[in-house]
Amino acid sequence: MSRQILLGDEAVALGAVHAGLSAAYSYPGTPASEILEHLVRRSAETKDFTAVWSVNEKTAYEEALGASFAGKRALVSFKHVGLNVAADPFMNSAITGANGGLVVVSADDPGMHSSQNEQDSRFYAQFAHIFAYEPSDHQEAYDMTREAYDLSERLEVPVLLRMVTRLSHSRSAVAVGPPRPQNPLRKGDPRDWILLPVNARRRFTRLLGLQAEMVRLSDGSRFNVLELGGDRSLGVIASGVAYNYFREAVAAEAAPPSFLKVSTYPVPEGLIRKLVAAVDSVLVLEDGYPFIERQIKGLFGVAGKTVRGKTDGALPASGELTPDIVRAALGRTPLPALAASGLPLAGRPPQLCAGCPHADTLKALNKALEDAAGANVFSDIGCYTLGALPPYSAVHTCVCMGASIGMARGAADVGLHPAVAVIGDSTFAHSGITPLLGAAVADTDMTVVILDNATTAMTGGQPTYGSGERLLRLIEGLGVPKERIRTIVPLPKHHDLNVRILREEIAHRGLSVVVAVRECVQEQRKKRS
Amino acid sequence: MKQDIILAGVGGQGILSIAYVIDNAALADGLVFKQAEVHGMAQRGGAVQSHMRLSDGSIWSDLIPKGEADMVLSVEPLEALRYLDYLRPDGVVVTGLTPYRNIPDYPEIDRVLEAVRRAPRAVVIDSERLAKEAGTVKAQNVVLLGAASPFLILKEDSLLATVGALFRPRGPAVLEANLKAFALGRSAALGL
């Protein structure tokens, strides 16, 4: 058994490979990107499985589901909000079931390090009635991914693996086992996979019938640990990385609190009952929403016991947990530490790189709109979101992938003018095409600025589908008149020309698309070195 | 035996390369480690940090609790100050002295360095000058790794072997400059 240094994300990727992975699909998004990046690098060397950056998370999910239908083991991974995009096939795949093992990795971002919310993917597993794992360390990330494939094939349903930023982006050594061979091709049964009501009702009944078995599996999982120890006044229920913070806080204690480590869902009901029965009060520690805590408390609580956690303020209801927060919730005194310097420390937020093409486009856009008091710039998910910050202060919304175009249309429909949408090439391919099609048919009075830097920059430079000539043909194909598709090169020397072109298209009372074409400076640098 | 280190700097300053060297040296020395790092948005010129934990026993948390860190190793002095309250009272600060000014409100550098030097044990290194002397200004991170090395529980040979493995693929000149950067940083910290 060899030991390898891996990110949490990479431990998941390697676990899948060693479980006999045949195909993996994803769309980039922090903190999940490193899963498929690892698989892309690896498959380029070994050429024995497929690893693809898909156009978006929904297509990624459907591609993985197709591989599962064909009997092969498949992986689909994305950040937590990516599961929103993939929610339609995700929910329905619980009904069709999995033929080859299908593992869905959703990487949550408590604390919103690089996200617009901190939704907790465990609710999605519960929503879909499927089994889920939550690793607390790298070894578990590897081991659980391997086990998830066996379980997915045994239950014939997809299995979800919940990661969080802290584990995804932490590195440690992992002991890896021998690889298992890939599955042979074996098509699914059409009666299971045609979700006409007559089949879907039968399949849903089967899925509901598996729920008791899933609870039994959870209660018996080797990853869930119950220790009724020296101190029975307090029982701690901890999941994922919160379990680490708990063990850290009490590592040196002779009689630490009794505890239950929860690593699988549906929650291990039998183990929870045992712990709760054995202790006077319960503290629930979980990174994300109070998912376990709410199930234990329900509407009426537990008679004779106090159950504390995020719902009663024992821990903050939002943000990422830390060892210090958990230590305080356990009532342990803070460790002696050096005092902070007392000097007011200027923050250092992220910013656009020196020479970034987005900076030139945003400057030109600001100039073009300087006399348009009623203007609004709807933006999207990408590096250019940083254009919201000074010195640009150039964009006014950022909601979700592709929202810029749809929102600009809605605002234009009710009279906002000028309505401008700013969206990157990768985000446009992901979710911008459909709203632009609608706007083209309606000839909506708005201006769409597509920033074509030929990459998915914010997440580290993954490939993009809607760039260059293909992008221009795509826009034309959607029905935008050729004379209303303008191209600019965002460089300081073209500033005046770019301002003029933007002004002309903003002044046009109908749909215009301006494409700003210049490669990402980070990607240029990579090519040079 | 355990050691907890906060690595600090600005996105693009090579924090993750330092972390890579320490990870691999720890593996070679038979230690367990966990190293939490920052990816994504903050890497675009923002403040970045990495929690590096080394032990010959077990490590629970990926994050270092406040008061538990033995060292803050920073490529930049303002970033060193950000994490002082993670240090145990006798912890050491190793930092470069050259400010990275990509923000409009960077404090007066003399006040920043004065605050750094108020730490009970502060090693302030002119990493920019030493990196240039070694042959490339890009090697400031390796200068600081060398400066931190006398305080680390890792073998110097294990660190050097990993520095070698990291830079050898980039050609003999880059390799030589980085090995020299390490040696210059180490000597500076030792007051040689």
Interface residues (C-beta under 8 A of the other chain):
Chain A: R3 I5 T30 P31 S33 E34 H113 S114 D137 H138 R166 L167 H169 S170 R171 S172 A173 V241 N244 Y245 R247 E248 A249 A251 T322 P323 D324 R327 P334 L335 P336 A337 L338 A339 A340 S341 G342 L343 P344 L345 A346 G347 R348 P349 P350 Q351 L352 C353 C383 L386 M458 T459 G460
Chain B: V10 G11 A19 D23 N24 L27 V32 F33 K34 Q35 A36 E37 V38 H39 G40 M41 A42 Q43 R44 G45 G46 A47 W60 S61 D62 L63 I64 P65 K66 G67 E68 L78 E79 L81 R82 L84 D85 Y86 L87 R88 P89 G91 N102 I103 D105 Y106 P107 R111 V112 A115 V116 R118 A119 P120
